[in-house]
Amino acid sequence: MQSDLLNHSRVHVVFGSGTLRRLGPIVVEECGTRALLVTDPGIVKAGHVERATASLREAGVEVTVFSGVHENPTTEHVAAGVQIARELGINAIVGFGGGSSMDCAKGINFLLTNGGRMQDYWGVGKATKPMLPLIAVPTTAGTGSEAQSFALITDPDTHQKMACGDEKALARAAILDPDLIATVPRKVAAATGIDAVAHSVETAGCKRRTELSRRFSCEAWRRLDGSLERFLKNPSDAVAREDMLLGAHLAGVAIEKSMLGAAHSCANPLTSEFGVVHGVAVGLLLPHVIRFNGADGVNPYSELCDDAESLACRVEAMLQFAGLPQRLGDLDITSADFSRLAEMAAKQWTAQFNPRFFGVQEALAVYSAAA
């Protein structure tokens, strides 16, 4: 099941059922002796953290659990983790959970090693000192954060989601254990799965795509397209779990090697202004962005589908099966909000990588189409 494309990733990937037991030895390989495990309360409740800490302790690693992460982590969550890490003198970090846990772990790594505030690292390559080894263990098939060098941290005052990127923030290793996603609630699995689908689609069409990134995008799409409905219908389907987790990771590598587009630009304001779950927001908008980019017979997604309309319809079928909203009206977002949202969407970093120019008027057109 493992893809040969992983040889082109800078993250060492350990893939397969039961591989969580290798967490301790991997941390030791990275010279870690005192680890901070960054996670959220739901992962603790599921019992996964107990297994992870057991592996670490059996390998002789002292471990402290920081479970104060919540969805869309803020600078406050990062600061709380940094305080604990400093007091304990930790020398390795484990990001264990969904994208929020892994983003928070990266944020903690930035401040613990380089000091300052998260706002200082908004952008690319602003860290000047080495960072601690980070081991990423995703428990959802979604964000692909374990494959990316960016931490997405929200400023609680402005509600702005800051993308803080640096190659030093990239995980040294990622453990992809399909067993960990078997117990994910269906609602969460649907939102994160659609997020992964959006990653494979947007990276396939963005301006920064390369021959190599497109290979990752296409393989991610192939696996996700063939497994999303099967996984949501039957989480005990081992093959579907493997394809979902590996597909999400490959899509994450595709982001690292290229970039995203207008669906993410339009989704972020829905999250910051209305609290819409990221995967729900990006999934709702994705078919409309595909059609926008595929206007006049152009198809920037030609390696995924014969025409943009067919691709948009396929995504809509996924959304329907997943039981996710397909209209902004379903979220009580009306046309009165569109102008404000469009202004925000046009300023998002990913807008500049969309295959078609994407400004305020273009964002307004997408929101209107999704009404």
Backbone torsions as a table, in degrees:
resi	resn	phi	psi	omega
1	MET	NA	-25.0	-175.9
2	GLN	-70.4	140.4	-176.5
3	SER	-88.6	139.3	175.9
4	ASP	-64.0	-19.3	179.3
5	LEU	-61.9	-22.7	-179.0
6	LEU	-62.2	-19.8	176.1
7	ASN	-66.0	-17.5	-179.9
8	HIS	-98.0	7.5	178.0
9	SER	-97.5	144.2	179.0
10	ARG	-83.2	-4.6	177.4
11	VAL	-97.5	131.0	175.6
12	HIS	-74.1	117.3	-175.6
13	VAL	-103.1	128.4	172.6
14	VAL	-111.4	112.9	-170.1
15	PHE	-121.7	136.0	172.5
16	GLY	140.6	161.4	-179.4
17	SER	-60.7	130.8	176.8
18	GLY	82.6	5.6	-175.4
19	THR	-73.4	-8.7	175.5
20	LEU	-57.6	-29.4	-179.4
21	ARG	-63.2	-14.8	-179.0
22	ARG	-89.6	1.3	-177.3
23	LEU	-57.5	-50.1	-178.4
24	GLY	-57.3	-53.9	178.7
25	PRO	-57.9	-35.2	179.3
26	ILE	-67.5	-41.3	177.5
27	VAL	-62.8	-40.2	178.0
28	VAL	-63.4	-40.2	177.2
29	GLU	-58.6	-29.9	179.1
30	GLU	-90.9	14.7	177.8
31	CYS	67.0	24.9	177.4
32	GLY	-84.4	132.6	176.9
33	THR	-122.7	-24.9	178.3
34	ARG	-131.8	108.3	-172.4
35	ALA	-110.7	142.7	169.5
36	LEU	-102.5	119.8	177.9
37	LEU	-98.6	115.5	-174.8
38	VAL	-100.0	122.2	-175.0
39	THR	-154.4	-171.0	179.1
40	ASP	-124.3	164.7	-175.4
41	PRO	-59.4	-32.8	-179.3
42	GLY	-65.1	-36.8	179.7
43	ILE	-70.7	-36.2	175.4
44	VAL	-62.2	-47.1	-178.4
45	LYS	-61.5	-34.3	-178.8
46	ALA	-71.4	-13.2	178.8
47	GLY	91.1	-3.0	-177.8
48	HIS	-68.3	-36.4	-176.9
49	VAL	-64.6	-37.1	178.5
50	GLU	-60.1	-41.3	178.6
51	ARG	-68.4	-38.1	-179.6
52	ALA	-66.6	-45.5	-179.2
53	THR	-67.0	-32.3	177.2
54	ALA	-63.1	-42.3	177.9
55	SER	-62.4	-41.5	-179.8
56	LEU	-65.5	-46.0	-177.6
57	ARG	-68.1	-36.4	177.3
58	GLU	-63.1	-27.5	178.7
59	ALA	-87.5	1.2	178.3
60	GLY	87.9	15.4	-179.4
61	VAL	-95.3	126.8	171.8
62	GLU	-73.7	132.3	-175.7
63	VAL	-132.3	137.3	173.3
64	THR	-121.1	133.8	-179.0
65	VAL	-95.5	126.0	170.4
66	PHE	-110.4	106.1	-175.0
67	SER	-108.5	25.9	-176.8
68	GLY	-90.6	22.7	-179.2
69	VAL	-89.1	139.2	174.6
70	HIS	-129.0	169.2	-176.7
71	GLU	-56.4	140.1	-176.4
72	ASN	53.6	69.2	-174.2
73	PRO	-58.3	143.1	-179.6
74	THR	-106.2	175.0	176.7
75	THR	-61.3	-26.5	179.2
76	GLU	-68.8	-40.9	176.7
77	HIS	-62.4	-43.7	179.8
78	VAL	-61.4	-45.7	-178.5
79	ALA	-60.7	-38.0	179.2
80	ALA	-64.8	-40.5	178.3
81	GLY	-68.7	-38.2	179.2
82	VAL	-62.8	-41.5	-179.5
83	GLN	-59.9	-44.3	178.6
84	ILE	-64.7	-44.9	-177.3
85	ALA	-62.3	-39.5	-179.9
86	ARG	-66.9	-41.4	-179.5
87	GLU	-63.1	-31.4	-174.9
88	LEU	-95.6	-11.3	-178.2
89	GLY	63.4	43.8	-176.0
90	ILE	-69.9	152.8	179.7
91	ASN	-129.1	14.3	173.6
92	ALA	-157.4	151.1	-179.0
93	ILE	-128.4	138.3	174.2
94	VAL	-117.2	119.5	173.4
95	GLY	-93.1	112.0	-168.8
96	PHE	-127.3	104.8	-180.0
97	GLY	149.4	-147.5	176.4
98	GLY	-83.9	-167.2	-178.1
99	GLY	-59.5	-33.5	-178.6
100	SER	-63.4	-43.7	179.5
101	SER	-65.0	-42.6	-178.6
102	MET	-69.8	-38.0	176.2
103	ASP	-63.4	-43.2	-179.8
104	CYS	-64.4	-39.5	178.0
105	ALA	-61.0	-41.6	177.6
106	LYS	-65.5	-41.8	178.7
107	GLY	-60.6	-43.2	176.9
108	ILE	-59.7	-40.9	179.8
109	ASN	-62.6	-42.6	177.5
110	PHE	-55.1	-55.0	-171.9
111	LEU	-74.8	-34.8	-179.1
112	LEU	-65.1	-36.8	-175.4
113	THR	-96.6	-29.9	-173.8
114	ASN	-115.2	-8.9	177.4
115	GLY	73.7	-173.6	177.2
116	GLY	78.6	-152.4	-179.0
117	ARG	-120.4	160.3	178.2
118	MET	-59.4	-33.0	179.9
119	GLN	-59.1	-25.3	180.0
120	ASP	-69.2	-18.8	-174.3
121	TYR	-111.6	9.3	177.6
122	TRP	-65.3	116.6	-174.0
123	GLY	124.2	-149.0	-174.2
124	VAL	-129.8	133.4	169.5
125	GLY	70.0	35.5	-176.6
126	LYS	-98.9	-3.1	175.7
127	ALA	-83.5	133.8	-176.5
128	THR	-105.3	-15.0	-176.8
129	LYS	-113.8	155.6	177.5
130	PRO	-60.8	155.4	177.7
131	MET	-111.5	164.3	178.8
132	LEU	-72.2	154.1	175.7
133	PRO	-62.1	131.6	178.8
134	LEU	-115.1	128.5	173.3
135	ILE	-110.8	124.6	-176.1
136	ALA	-107.3	133.1	-179.7
137	VAL	-130.6	96.0	-179.6
138	PRO	-73.9	140.9	176.3
139	THR	-113.5	6.2	171.8
140	THR	-132.3	154.9	174.4
141	ALA	-97.5	88.4	-172.7
142	GLY	-155.6	-82.2	-165.1
143	THR	-70.7	-31.4	-173.9
144	GLY	69.2	19.4	-177.7
145	SER	-60.8	-26.8	179.8
146	GLU	-65.3	-13.6	-178.9
147	ALA	-105.5	3.8	-171.2
148	GLN	-120.2	151.5	-178.6
149	SER	-95.6	11.1	-179.4
150	PHE	-105.9	140.0	169.2
151	ALA	-108.5	126.5	177.8
152	LEU	-100.3	106.2	-175.4
153	ILE	-122.8	133.6	-176.7
154	THR	-92.1	136.0	171.5
155	ASP	-82.4	115.0	-175.2
156	PRO	-66.7	-19.7	179.8
157	ASP	-80.9	-41.9	-177.2
158	THR	-99.5	-13.6	-174.4
159	HIS	65.1	14.0	179.5
160	GLN	-80.8	130.2	177.0
161	LYS	-86.4	114.3	-175.1
162	MET	-94.0	125.5	175.0
163	ALA	-93.2	108.8	-177.4
164	CYS	-109.2	107.9	-173.6
165	GLY	-118.2	139.8	175.1
166	ASP	-162.3	135.7	-177.5
167	GLU	-60.6	-24.8	178.5
168	LYS	-71.1	-16.8	-179.7
169	ALA	-85.1	-8.0	-178.9
170	LEU	-64.9	139.9	178.3
171	ALA	-61.9	142.2	175.2
172	ARG	-71.9	-37.0	-179.5
173	ALA	-146.5	154.2	176.1
174	ALA	-130.3	129.7	175.6
175	ILE	-100.2	115.7	179.3
176	LEU	-106.7	93.7	-178.8
177	ASP	-107.0	106.1	-177.2
178	PRO	-60.0	-21.5	179.1
179	ASP	-63.2	-28.3	-175.6
180	LEU	-70.0	-21.6	-177.4
181	ILE	-97.3	1.1	-177.5
182	ALA	-68.2	-26.6	-175.2
183	THR	-104.8	9.4	179.4
184	VAL	-65.6	130.8	177.1
185	PRO	-55.8	144.0	-174.1
186	ARG	-56.8	-40.0	-179.1
187	LYS	-60.5	-41.2	178.4
188	VAL	-70.7	-43.3	179.5
189	ALA	-60.3	-37.1	179.6
190	ALA	-66.8	-47.0	-177.7
191	ALA	-66.7	-43.0	-179.4
192	THR	-71.9	-35.4	178.3
193	GLY	-64.0	-42.5	177.9
194	ILE	-66.8	-34.0	175.5
195	ASP	-60.0	-44.9	178.2
196	ALA	-62.2	-41.4	176.6
197	VAL	-58.1	-45.5	179.5
198	ALA	-60.8	-37.2	178.4
199	HIS	-63.4	-43.5	-179.4
200	SER	-65.8	-36.8	-178.7
201	VAL	-73.6	-49.1	-175.2
202	GLU	-68.1	-36.6	177.8
203	THR	-67.8	-31.0	179.5
204	ALA	-67.0	-25.8	-175.2
205	GLY	-109.8	-7.5	-170.8
206	CYS	-72.8	162.7	-176.8
207	LYS	-64.0	-29.1	-175.1
208	ARG	-91.3	10.1	-179.7
209	ARG	-64.7	149.2	176.1
210	THR	-127.5	174.7	177.8
211	GLU	-59.9	-42.1	-179.6
212	LEU	-69.6	-44.0	-179.2
213	SER	-63.3	-35.2	179.6
214	ARG	-67.6	-31.6	175.5
215	ARG	-63.9	-41.4	176.2
216	PHE	-64.7	-44.3	-179.7
217	SER	-59.8	-45.3	-176.5
218	CYS	-67.8	-42.0	179.5
219	GLU	-68.1	-37.4	176.4
220	ALA	-62.4	-47.6	179.6
221	TRP	-60.4	-42.8	-178.3
222	ARG	-59.3	-44.4	-178.7
223	ARG	-71.3	-42.8	-178.1
224	LEU	-70.5	-41.7	179.5
225	ASP	-61.0	-33.0	-177.4
226	GLY	-89.2	-7.9	-171.4
227	SER	-128.4	-16.3	-173.2
228	LEU	-57.9	-53.0	-178.3
229	GLU	-64.8	-39.2	-180.0
230	ARG	-63.7	-40.0	-179.7
231	PHE	-67.6	-43.7	179.9
232	LEU	-66.4	-34.1	179.6
233	LYS	-74.3	-36.5	-174.6
234	ASN	-146.2	87.0	-178.8
235	PRO	-60.7	-15.6	178.2
236	SER	-81.4	-4.5	176.6
237	ASP	-69.9	103.2	-173.4
238	ALA	-63.1	-39.7	-179.0
239	VAL	-66.9	-41.0	178.4
240	ALA	-63.7	-41.4	177.6
241	ARG	-61.1	-44.5	179.8
242	GLU	-61.8	-45.4	-179.4
243	ASP	-65.3	-39.5	179.6
244	MET	-64.5	-47.7	-176.8
245	LEU	-67.7	-43.2	179.2
246	LEU	-71.3	-37.5	177.6
247	GLY	-61.9	-42.2	178.3
248	ALA	-64.1	-38.7	179.4
249	HIS	-66.7	-44.9	179.6
250	LEU	-61.7	-38.0	176.0
251	ALA	-64.6	-35.7	176.4
252	GLY	-64.5	-40.2	175.9
253	VAL	-64.1	-37.9	178.8
254	ALA	-61.2	-38.2	176.0
255	ILE	-62.9	-45.7	-178.8
256	GLU	-59.4	-33.7	-176.3
257	LYS	-95.7	-4.5	177.7
258	SER	-143.4	-113.0	176.5
259	MET	-177.8	-177.7	-177.7
260	LEU	-104.4	-155.5	-175.9
261	GLY	-154.4	-149.5	-168.9
262	ALA	-71.4	-25.3	178.8
263	ALA	-63.6	-39.8	177.0
264	HIS	-72.7	-35.0	177.1
265	SER	-61.1	-41.1	-179.4
266	CYS	-79.0	-26.2	-178.1
267	ALA	-74.8	-38.5	-174.8
268	ASN	-57.3	-43.3	177.5
269	PRO	-64.0	-29.7	176.9
270	LEU	-65.0	-35.3	178.7
271	THR	-73.3	-47.1	-175.6
272	SER	-71.1	-34.9	-175.3
273	GLU	-93.1	-30.4	-174.3
274	PHE	-124.0	-0.5	178.1
275	GLY	71.1	21.2	179.2
276	VAL	-71.3	132.1	177.2
277	VAL	-55.5	136.5	-172.2
278	HIS	-54.9	-49.4	-178.2
279	GLY	-62.0	-36.6	176.7
280	VAL	-63.7	-44.5	-177.7
281	ALA	-65.8	-48.4	-176.2
282	VAL	-69.7	-34.3	178.0
283	GLY	-66.0	-42.4	179.4
284	LEU	-59.6	-40.0	-174.4
285	LEU	-86.3	-21.7	-173.1
286	LEU	-56.4	-47.6	-179.4
287	PRO	-60.0	-34.8	-178.4
288	HIS	-73.5	-34.1	175.3
289	VAL	-70.2	-38.8	176.9
290	ILE	-59.2	-45.7	180.0
291	ARG	-66.6	-38.1	177.1
292	PHE	-60.6	-46.0	-179.2
293	ASN	-73.1	-20.3	-178.8
294	GLY	-98.1	15.3	179.8
295	ALA	-63.2	151.9	176.6
296	ASP	62.0	29.2	174.7
297	GLY	79.8	0.6	177.8
298	VAL	-76.2	141.4	179.4
299	ASN	-135.3	91.0	178.7
300	PRO	-70.5	-7.2	-178.6
301	TYR	-107.5	28.9	-170.9
302	SER	-59.0	-26.4	-179.0
303	GLU	-79.7	-10.6	177.4
304	LEU	-99.8	-33.6	-172.9
305	CYS	-156.1	154.8	-176.2
306	ASP	-64.5	-34.9	178.8
307	ASP	-148.6	156.4	-174.6
308	ALA	-63.4	-36.3	-179.5
309	GLU	-62.5	-42.1	178.4
310	SER	-62.4	-39.6	179.2
311	LEU	-66.0	-43.1	178.4
312	ALA	-61.3	-41.5	179.1
313	CYS	-65.7	-37.1	178.4
314	ARG	-64.7	-41.8	178.0
315	VAL	-64.2	-40.4	178.0
316	GLU	-61.8	-37.1	177.7
317	ALA	-65.4	-38.3	176.7
318	MET	-63.5	-44.9	179.6
319	LEU	-60.5	-42.5	-179.6
320	GLN	-64.2	-44.5	179.5
321	PHE	-62.7	-38.8	-178.3
322	ALA	-74.0	-13.7	-179.0
323	GLY	74.5	28.1	-179.5
324	LEU	-96.1	149.9	-179.3
325	PRO	-63.4	145.7	-179.7
326	GLN	-119.1	1.1	179.7
327	ARG	-134.9	142.7	178.4
328	LEU	-62.5	-31.3	177.7
329	GLY	-60.8	-28.6	177.5
330	ASP	-65.4	-20.0	-179.3
331	LEU	-105.1	11.3	-179.2
332	ASP	62.4	32.7	174.5
333	ILE	-105.6	120.9	-172.4
334	THR	-112.9	174.4	-178.7
335	SER	-61.2	-22.0	177.7
336	ALA	-65.3	-20.9	-178.9
337	ASP	-92.8	-12.8	-167.1
338	PHE	-65.1	-41.1	-177.5
339	SER	-61.4	-44.8	179.0
340	ARG	-64.2	-43.0	179.3
341	LEU	-64.5	-40.3	-179.1
342	ALA	-64.0	-39.1	176.6
343	GLU	-60.1	-42.3	-179.7
344	MET	-70.2	-41.8	-177.7
345	ALA	-62.4	-40.5	-178.0
346	ALA	-65.4	-22.0	-179.0
347	LYS	-90.5	-7.3	-179.7
348	GLN	-67.5	145.2	-174.9
349	TRP	-59.7	-39.7	-174.9
350	THR	-70.5	-16.3	-178.8
351	ALA	-58.6	-34.6	-175.5
352	GLN	-70.9	-13.7	-179.1
353	PHE	-100.5	0.3	177.1
354	ASN	-63.2	143.4	-177.3
355	PRO	-62.7	-26.8	172.3
356	ARG	-109.6	149.9	176.6
357	PHE	-52.6	137.7	-175.9
358	PHE	-135.3	96.8	177.2
359	GLY	-111.7	-161.1	-175.9
360	VAL	-62.6	-46.5	-177.9
361	GLN	-65.2	-37.0	179.2
362	GLU	-67.3	-41.1	177.5
363	ALA	-64.0	-40.1	178.5
364	LEU	-61.1	-40.2	179.3
365	ALA	-64.3	-38.8	179.0
366	VAL	-67.5	-45.4	178.1
367	TYR	-61.0	-40.7	-179.5
368	SER	-64.7	-39.5	178.5
369	ALA	-65.5	-29.3	-178.4
370	ALA	-90.4	1.4	-175.6
371	ALA	-61.3	NA	NA
